[in-house]
Amino acid sequence: MDKLSRVSIEPWLTVSNGKVALEFYTAAFGAITAYKMETPDGGLVAQLIVQGAGFWISGGADDVGSETNKAESIRMIITIDDPDTLFNVAIKAGAREVFAVAEEYGWRLGRLEDPFGHHWEIGHPLTH
């Protein structure tokens, strides 16, 4: 190959209710909707952007069980200068604290679980 292709890898989360998930991620992380498709049966597919980083969500209004037990095998990380503020906003929006933001292992980091069972770590590496 003479030229390198641009490659992007973005996680795709399957949730039990796409519309509710879209509202949560917008409120919790300030996500901006870059793409949204709603289906006649109440399903939703959306690409969300959080300060330049993207991910996708999909799920119908009546989908159940899609995130149970499988969600913990996918962990998201948001690297941000001010993890404390974003963490607190997400908690107020309905996330559950797994562990508080603290400094350990060279990171200032906290973990939360969103209402759909996905774990999100929010933090940044510490500089020495």
Secondary structure, 3 states (H helix, E strand, C coil): CCCCCCCCCCCEEECCCHHHHHHHHHHHHCCEEEEEEECCCCCEEEEEEECCEEEEEEECCCCCCCCCCCHHHCEEEEECCCHHHHHHHHHHHCCEEEEEEEEECCEEEEEEECCCCCEEEEEEECCC
